[in-house]
Amino acid sequence: MKPLMSHDLPAPMPTEQLINELQSFGVRLVDPKASSVSRRGGAGPSDHTPFTIDGATVMVPVHNAPAFESPYLVDKPDALGNSRISRDGVELGKVSFPLRPKFYDLSTADGIPYSKLATLHGRDVLATTVLQSCIRYQSRTKTCQFCAIGQSLAAGRTIERKTPAQLAEVAKAAVELDGVKHMVMTTGTPPGSDRGAAILIESTKAVKAAVDLPVQVQCEPPDDDIWFQRMKDAGVDSLGMHLEAVTPEVRRRIMPGKAQVSVERYFSAFEAAVPVFGRGQVSTYILAGLGDSSADILSICERLVGIGVYPFVVPFVPIAGTPLESHPTPPPAFMHGILQPLAAMLRSASLNSRDIKAGCGKCGACSALSTYEQRTDA
C-alpha cells in the first residue's frame, strides 16, 4: 500500500473519521505484546485488538494483511500506559490498551482455562461462542467466506462445547474480578430447526442463576417464532440475528449456506421478535464492504429501523486463513457515507445504542456508529 501523506489528512481529524480510518487500514504495533487481549480466529470479526482513544474503546485490526501495511503506527506504551499513535511521523493522539482481565488467570476445577471458555471484547463485554462448530462450516461450498469459527478451535485456544455450568462460572468471575457489564453468547449453527436457540436458552438460564448480568444471544432465525418467547422467559435481554450481507446476490456468493435462509425470513423473524424483546433490543450485524452498495445497505437499514431493529453496520475486516483474507476493506469514505445518514435515521426513530441492554450494538467497538450517534445527538 502506498503511504498516505500527512497533508492528505484533515486537521484535526474528527474521532469518528479516525475510527473509520483505523478500522479500514488497521494499525502496526511497535510492541506486539502491548495488547494482552488481541484476538485471532473465531466466530465473527477477529484479528483485532481493543484500544481506547478519546474515551471510545474500539476494535482495530492488527493481525491481518491490511494492518501489516497500515500507515498508522502505535508506539510502545509509556510509564502511564499510554501509546502514541502516528501517521507518516505525525502524532495524532494517545491510545491505551485494556488491561489483561484477571479472570484469564483462572481455570475450572477440571483444568480448563477460563480464557478458553469466554473472552473480553471491547472494554467490558464478556463474549463466548457456546458451540464452536457449525453446519455451514463443514463444507467450503456452504461456509460463510469470512468466518474463522474453526481456526481458534484447531489452534487449541478454545473448546468446542461450553457447558452452561462452565459459562456461569466464568461469567460470575468476570463480573466480580473485572467489572464486566454485559455478555454476548453466539453459536455456530447446529443441526435442527431451532438453529441454536435451545443451547443458548440453557446457557442463559445458568448464567442468570449465577450472576446479575445482561445477556444478548445471537443465532440464525429459528423455524418457529415460539423460540423468541422461550428465550425471553429464560432471561435473554436482547437478541441478535445477523444478516451480514443484504442483497441476495452478495449473500449467495459470500455465504451460500446461510443464504438459504432468505432476507424475507429474517424480516418476518424480526417482526415477531421485536414485540417480545422491545424496540432496539433486537439487532442485526451488517458487514459493509462485501459487495453491497451503500444505497442497498441504507435501504435495508431503513426497513429495519422502521420495525424497531437496531442495524449495527461495521466495516468488513478480512481474517487470515479464510477465503476472503485478501478481500479489501471498505474505504473510510464508504463507511462515512453509510454511518452518518444511519445515525440520523436512528435518532429520528429514537433508537440509540445506549439503550440496548446487552450485545454488540451496545458495545459498539467494531464500528464508529455510536460515535456518529453522539455527534448527531449533539
C-alpha positions in Angstrom: 0.0 0.0 0.0 1.3 3.4 -0.9 1.6 5.5 2.3 -0.9 8.3 2.5 0.8 11.7 3.2 0.0 13.6 6.4 -1.1 16.6 4.4 -4.0 14.5 3.0 -5.5 14.3 6.5 -7.9 16.9 7.8 -6.6 18.6 11.0 -8.0 18.0 13.5 -9.5 14.7 12.4 -12.9 14.0 14.0 -12.9 10.9 16.2 -15.5 9.1 14.1 -13.3 9.6 11.0 -10.2 8.5 12.8 -12.0 5.3 13.9 -13.1 4.7 10.3 -9.5 5.1 9.1 -8.1 2.7 11.8 -10.8 0.1 11.2 -10.2 0.2 7.5 -6.4 0.3 7.5 -5.6 -1.4 10.8 -2.5 -0.4 12.8 1.0 -1.6 13.2 2.2 -2.2 16.8 5.8 -1.3 17.6 5.4 -3.7 20.6 3.1 -6.6 19.6 3.0 -7.6 23.3 1.4 -4.2 24.3 -2.0 -5.7 23.9 -2.8 -8.7 26.1 -6.3 -9.2 24.7 -5.8 -9.3 21.0 -7.8 -12.0 19.2 -7.1 -14.3 16.3 -9.6 -16.5 14.6 -13.0 -17.4 16.0 -16.6 -16.6 15.0 -17.3 -13.1 13.8 -14.9 -10.3 13.3 -11.4 -11.1 14.6 -7.7 -10.4 14.2 -8.3 -7.3 16.2 -7.1 -5.7 19.4 -9.1 -3.2 21.5 -7.8 0.2 22.5 -9.2 3.4 23.8 -8.9 6.7 22.0 -10.7 9.9 23.0 -12.7 7.9 25.6 -14.0 5.4 23.0 -12.9 1.8 23.1 -12.6 0.4 19.5 -11.6 -2.9 18.0 -8.8 -2.3 15.4 -7.2 -4.9 13.1 -3.6 -5.8 14.0 -3.2 -9.4 12.8 -4.3 -9.3 9.1 -2.8 -8.2 5.8 -4.1 -4.6 5.7 -2.7 -4.0 9.2 0.8 -5.2 8.2 0.9 -2.4 5.6 -1.0 0.2 7.6 0.2 3.9 7.6 -0.8 4.0 11.2 1.7 3.2 13.9 1.2 2.7 17.6 4.3 3.1 19.8 5.3 1.2 22.9 3.3 2.3 26.0 4.9 4.8 28.3 5.1 4.6 32.1 1.4 5.7 32.3 0.3 3.0 29.9 -0.4 5.4 27.0 0.9 4.9 23.5 1.4 7.5 20.8 -0.5 6.9 17.5 1.0 8.5 14.4 0.8 8.5 10.7 3.8 9.3 8.5 5.5 10.6 11.6 2.7 13.0 12.6 1.3 12.3 16.0 -2.5 12.1 16.0 -3.1 11.4 19.7 -2.7 8.9 22.5 -4.3 5.5 22.9 -4.3 3.0 25.8 -4.9 -0.8 25.9 -7.3 -2.5 28.2 -5.5 -4.5 31.0 -5.4 -8.3 30.8 -8.6 -9.5 32.6 -8.0 -11.1 35.9 -10.4 -13.9 35.1 -8.0 -15.1 32.4 -5.7 -16.4 35.1 -8.3 -18.8 36.5 -9.3 -22.3 35.4 -12.2 -24.6 36.1 -11.9 -27.5 38.6 -11.2 -29.8 35.7 -8.4 -27.6 34.4 -9.9 -25.7 31.6 -8.6 -22.1 31.5 -11.4 -19.5 31.7 -9.9 -17.8 28.6 -10.8 -20.8 26.6 -14.4 -20.5 27.6 -15.1 -16.8 27.2 -13.1 -13.7 26.2 -13.1 -10.0 26.9 -14.4 -7.9 23.9 -14.1 -4.2 23.8 -13.8 -2.8 27.3 -16.4 -4.5 29.5 -18.1 -7.2 27.4 -17.8 -11.0 28.1 -18.2 -12.9 24.9 -18.4 -16.6 24.1 -19.2 -19.0 21.2 -21.2 -21.7 23.0 -20.8 -24.2 20.2 -17.6 -23.7 18.3 -18.7 -25.7 15.2 -21.3 -25.0 12.5 -23.1 -27.0 9.9 -22.2 -24.2 7.5 -18.5 -24.5 8.2 -18.2 -28.2 7.3 -18.0 -27.5 3.6 -16.4 -24.7 1.7 -19.3 -24.8 -0.7 -21.6 -23.7 2.2 -19.4 -21.8 4.7 -19.5 -18.1 5.2 -16.4 -17.0 3.4 -15.4 -14.5 6.1 -15.8 -16.9 9.1 -13.0 -18.4 11.1 -15.0 -20.3 13.7 -12.9 -23.4 13.3 -9.5 -21.7 13.5 -9.4 -20.9 17.2 -10.6 -24.4 17.9 -8.0 -26.0 15.7 -5.3 -23.9 17.4 -6.4 -25.0 20.9 -7.5 -21.6 22.0 -11.0 -22.7 22.9 -13.1 -25.9 23.3 -15.9 -27.0 21.1 -18.8 -27.0 23.5 -19.0 -24.8 26.6 -21.4 -26.2 29.2 -23.9 -24.0 31.0 -22.1 -24.6 34.3 -18.8 -23.5 32.8 -20.2 -20.3 31.4 -22.0 -19.5 34.6 -18.7 -19.9 36.5 -16.7 -17.7 34.1 -19.4 -15.0 34.0 -19.5 -14.7 37.8 -15.7 -14.4 37.9 -15.7 -11.8 35.1 -18.2 -9.6 36.9 -16.6 -9.9 40.3 -12.9 -9.5 39.2 -13.1 -7.3 36.1 -16.4 -5.4 36.3 -17.8 -6.9 33.1 -21.1 -5.1 32.3 -22.9 -7.4 29.8 -22.4 -10.7 28.0 -22.7 -11.9 24.4 -23.4 -15.5 23.6 -23.2 -16.6 20.0 -23.1 -20.0 18.5 -22.3 -21.9 15.4 -25.5 -23.2 13.8 -26.2 -26.8 14.9 -28.4 -29.3 13.1 -32.1 -28.8 13.9 -34.8 -26.3 13.3 -34.1 -24.2 16.4 -30.8 -23.0 14.9 -29.1 -22.9 18.2 -31.8 -21.3 20.3 -32.1 -24.3 22.6 -28.4 -24.3 23.7 -28.5 -20.5 24.1 -31.5 -20.8 26.4 -29.9 -23.4 28.7 -26.7 -21.3 28.8 -28.6 -18.1 29.6 -30.5 -19.8 32.5 -27.3 -20.9 34.1 -25.6 -17.5 33.8 -28.6 -15.7 35.2 -28.8 -18.1 38.1 -25.2 -17.3 39.0 -24.9 -13.6 38.4 -26.9 -10.5 37.6 -25.6 -9.8 34.1 -27.5 -8.6 31.0 -27.2 -11.1 28.2 -27.5 -10.9 24.4 -27.8 -14.2 22.4 -27.1 -14.5 18.7 -28.3 -17.1 16.2 -30.0 -17.6 12.9 -33.8 -17.2 12.9 -35.3 -20.4 14.2 -38.0 -22.0 12.1 -40.7 -21.4 14.8 -41.2 -18.0 16.2 -42.2 -19.5 19.6 -38.5 -19.7 20.4 -38.4 -15.9 20.9 -40.7 -16.1 23.9 -38.8 -19.0 25.2 -35.6 -17.0 25.0 -37.2 -14.1 26.8 -38.6 -16.4 29.5 -35.1 -17.8 30.1 -33.7 -14.3 30.9 -32.3 -13.2 27.5 -32.3 -9.4 27.4 -31.6 -8.8 23.7 -31.3 -10.8 20.6 -29.1 -10.6 17.5 -30.0 -12.2 14.2 -27.3 -11.3 11.8 -27.8 -10.6 8.1 -24.2 -9.8 7.4 -24.9 -9.1 3.7 -28.2 -7.6 2.5 -28.7 -8.4 -1.2 -29.5 -11.9 -2.4 -26.6 -12.0 -5.0 -24.0 -11.0 -2.4 -25.4 -13.4 0.2 -25.3 -16.3 -2.3 -21.7 -15.5 -3.2 -20.3 -14.8 0.2 -22.3 -17.1 2.4 -24.0 -19.7 0.2 -25.2 -21.9 3.1 -26.7 -19.2 5.3 -28.2 -17.5 2.2 -30.7 -20.4 2.1 -32.4 -18.5 5.0 -33.8 -15.6 2.9 -33.8 -11.9 3.8 -37.6 -12.0 3.9 -37.4 -14.8 6.6 -35.1 -12.6 8.6 -37.6 -9.8 8.4 -40.5 -12.0 9.4 -38.4 -13.1 12.4 -37.5 -9.5 13.2 -41.2 -8.6 13.2 -42.0 -11.5 15.5 -39.1 -10.8 17.9 -39.4 -7.0 18.4 -42.8 -7.3 20.3 -41.2 -9.9 22.6 -37.9 -8.1 23.4 -38.9 -4.5 22.7 -37.8 -1.8 20.2 -34.0 -1.6 20.0 -33.4 -4.9 21.8 -33.3 -6.8 18.6 -30.4 -6.1 16.4 -28.6 -7.3 13.2 -25.0 -7.2 12.2 -24.2 -5.9 8.7 -20.8 -6.2 7.2 -20.1 -3.2 4.8 -17.6 -3.8 2.1 -18.6 -7.3 0.9 -20.2 -6.0 -2.3 -23.5 -4.4 -1.2 -23.7 -0.8 -2.2 -24.2 1.9 0.4 -27.7 2.5 -1.1 -28.6 -1.2 -0.6 -27.4 -1.1 3.0 -29.2 2.1 3.8 -32.4 0.8 2.2 -32.3 -2.3 4.4 -31.5 -0.2 7.4 -34.5 2.0 6.8 -36.7 -1.1 6.8 -35.0 -2.4 10.0 -35.3 0.8 11.9 -38.9 1.1 10.8 -39.8 -2.1 12.7 -37.6 -1.3 15.7 -34.5 -3.3 14.9 -31.0 -1.8 15.5 -28.8 -2.2 12.4 -25.2 -2.5 13.6 -23.2 -1.7 10.5 -19.5 -2.5 10.7 -16.6 -2.4 8.2 -15.7 -5.8 6.8 -12.3 -6.9 8.1 -10.5 -9.8 6.3 -9.3 -12.6 8.6 -6.2 -14.5 7.8 -6.8 -18.1 6.7 -10.3 -17.5 5.3 -11.3 -17.4 1.6 -11.7 -13.6 2.0 -8.3 -13.0 3.6 -7.2 -10.9 0.6 -10.5 -9.1 0.2 -10.1 -5.3 0.5 -11.5 -3.4 3.5 -14.1 -0.7 2.7 -12.6 2.8 2.3 -13.3 5.2 5.2 -15.3 7.4 2.9 -17.6 4.5 2.1 -18.2 3.9 5.8 -18.8 7.6 6.4 -21.4 7.6 3.6 -23.3 4.9 5.5 -22.8 5.7 9.1 -23.6 9.4 9.0 -27.1 9.0 7.5 -27.7 5.9 9.5 -27.1 7.8 12.8 -29.6 10.4 11.7 -32.1 7.7 10.8 -31.6 6.1 14.3 -32.1 9.4 16.0 -35.3 10.1 14.1 -36.6 6.7 15.2 -35.5 7.2 18.9 -33.2 4.2 18.7 -29.8 4.5 20.4 -27.0 2.1 21.2 -27.0 3.4 24.8 -30.5 2.0 25.3 -29.5 -1.5 24.3 -29.3 -3.8 27.3 -26.5 -6.1 26.1 -24.7 -7.0 22.9 -22.6 -5.8 20.0 -24.6 -2.7 19.4 -24.3 -1.6 23.0 -20.5 -2.3 23.0 -20.1 -0.5 19.6 -16.3 -1.2 19.5 -16.4 -2.8 16.0 -17.8 0.3 14.3 -17.8 4.1 14.5 -21.6 4.1 14.5 -22.0 5.0 18.2 -19.6 7.9 17.8 -21.7 9.2 14.9 -24.8 8.8 17.1 -23.2 11.0 19.8 -22.3 13.7 17.2 -25.8 13.6 15.8 -27.3 13.9 19.3 -25.0 16.9 20.0 
